[in-house]
Amino acid sequence: DLKSLDEDTLLNVFEGVPQVKISKTSFENAATVTDLLSEVTQGIIFPSKGETRKMILGGGVSINKEKLADPNAKPHYIPLSSQYLLVQKGKKNYYLIKIE
């Protein structure tokens, strides 16, 4: 289970996965998951809000293995090891968001 991994194990499991660092304030102030996955993460995960919305509505995005359904939902995720979010885009693309 991802939630029970400590930080070192989590980083080893996801070695080579692109990471993006954001501030805790940015995470808490993200109005929607669309904002979080595009603007707040500097376009690293999704280059635009439109592409983010399309992928979410198509069922192709999950955070911490929880599939997203509503592109306008407020991010309510509990970070893994208290500072990471695992984003899956499509079948094989993973990203780690580090909240500092």
C-alpha positions as CSV (number, residue, x, y, z in Angstrom):
1,D,0.0,0.0,0.0
2,L,1.4,3.4,-1.0
3,K,0.3,5.2,2.1
4,S,2.4,3.0,4.4
5,L,5.7,3.6,2.5
6,D,8.3,5.7,4.3
7,E,10.0,8.5,2.3
8,D,13.2,6.5,1.3
9,T,11.2,3.5,0.1
10,L,8.8,5.7,-1.8
11,L,11.7,7.5,-3.5
12,N,13.4,4.2,-4.4
13,V,10.2,2.8,-5.8
14,F,9.7,5.9,-8.0
15,E,13.3,6.5,-8.9
16,G,13.5,8.1,-12.4
17,V,9.9,9.4,-12.1
18,P,9.8,13.1,-12.9
19,Q,9.3,15.2,-9.8
20,V,8.0,18.7,-9.4
21,K,8.3,20.7,-6.2
22,I,5.6,23.0,-5.0
23,S,5.1,24.9,-1.8
24,K,2.6,23.8,0.8
25,T,0.8,27.2,0.3
26,S,0.5,26.6,-3.5
27,F,-1.0,23.2,-2.8
28,E,-3.4,24.5,-0.2
29,N,-4.4,27.5,-2.5
30,A,-5.0,25.4,-5.6
31,A,-8.6,26.0,-6.4
32,T,-9.1,22.9,-8.5
33,V,-7.2,19.7,-9.4
34,T,-7.0,21.2,-13.0
35,D,-5.1,24.2,-11.5
36,L,-2.9,21.9,-9.5
37,L,-1.9,19.7,-12.4
38,S,-1.3,22.5,-14.8
39,E,-0.4,26.0,-13.4
40,V,0.7,25.1,-9.9
41,T,3.1,22.4,-11.2
42,Q,4.5,24.8,-13.8
43,G,3.2,22.9,-16.8
44,I,5.4,19.9,-16.1
45,I,2.5,17.4,-15.8
46,F,0.1,19.1,-18.1
47,P,1.0,22.1,-20.3
48,S,-2.6,23.5,-20.2
49,K,-5.8,23.5,-18.2
50,G,-7.7,22.4,-21.3
51,E,-5.6,19.3,-21.8
52,T,-5.9,18.6,-18.0
53,R,-9.7,18.8,-18.1
54,K,-9.9,16.6,-21.2
55,M,-7.7,13.8,-19.7
56,I,-9.6,13.9,-16.3
57,L,-13.0,13.7,-18.1
58,G,-11.6,10.9,-20.2
59,G,-10.7,9.0,-17.1
60,G,-7.0,9.1,-17.7
61,V,-5.7,10.8,-14.5
62,S,-5.3,9.6,-10.9
63,I,-3.7,11.0,-7.8
64,N,-2.4,8.5,-5.3
65,K,-4.2,5.8,-7.3
66,E,-7.5,7.5,-6.9
67,K,-9.1,8.2,-10.4
68,L,-10.1,11.8,-10.9
69,A,-13.7,12.4,-12.2
70,D,-14.3,16.1,-11.7
71,P,-11.8,18.6,-13.1
72,N,-13.2,21.3,-10.9
73,A,-12.9,19.4,-7.6
74,K,-10.8,20.9,-4.9
75,P,-7.6,18.9,-4.3
76,H,-8.2,17.0,-1.1
77,Y,-5.4,14.4,-1.2
78,I,-3.4,13.4,1.8
79,P,0.3,13.4,0.7
80,L,2.2,10.1,0.9
81,S,5.0,10.3,3.5
82,S,3.4,13.6,4.4
83,Q,4.8,15.4,1.3
84,Y,4.3,13.5,-2.0
85,L,1.4,13.1,-4.4
86,L,1.7,10.4,-7.0
87,V,0.1,11.5,-10.3
88,Q,-0.7,9.0,-13.0
89,K,-1.4,10.4,-16.5
90,G,-2.6,7.8,-18.9
91,K,-1.4,4.2,-18.4
92,K,2.4,4.7,-18.1
93,N,3.2,8.2,-17.2
94,Y,3.9,8.9,-13.5
95,Y,4.9,12.1,-11.8
96,L,5.7,12.9,-8.1
97,I,4.6,16.2,-6.7
98,K,6.8,17.1,-3.7
99,I,5.1,19.5,-1.3
100,E,7.6,21.6,0.6
